[in-house]
Amino acid sequence: MKDLNATVKFNFTTWTDWDQKYKIDGKIYTVPATYKEYVTTGFISREDLREKYNLPKPDSLANFEAYLAGIKKNVPDMVPLAANSDVKGSLSDQYKNLTIHPAGALPYGIQIPYKNPTEVTSYWGSPEHLNELKTMKKWQDEGAPLVWRSFASQ
């Protein structure tokens, strides 16, 4: 069996390289990941629309909701969030990133705080899980920017 490190070339990219080599018109259109996979959790927001409509940075649950509501109000034909049918990956993980700050991608049902990675608890049935469920229900009842009744009823 061959040593993996002997057969795979690792190309470390410094921040200087990102800053000087990988910009297009002075802007970076991707962000380095915190681990070796090409996928990380999170979402991408439109800074041009945020500035144009004076919306908050979506860095907390309240600001995330206000950002989406502002897009819906100012650009009613635009869907302010691209999500797919994978509610866990598209919505639940993003909700947790804004509220409990998990230690990376976790199997659903496990809770590990980023600031204390030795603290492993059950997410299901926790107060945090109940708050998530209440928030999702509120969004559905209000027809929030994440849930358009016309799409849900089709």
Beta strands, then each sheet from edge to edge (+ up, - down):
strand 1: 110-111
strand 2: 121-122
sheet 1: 1+ 2-
end
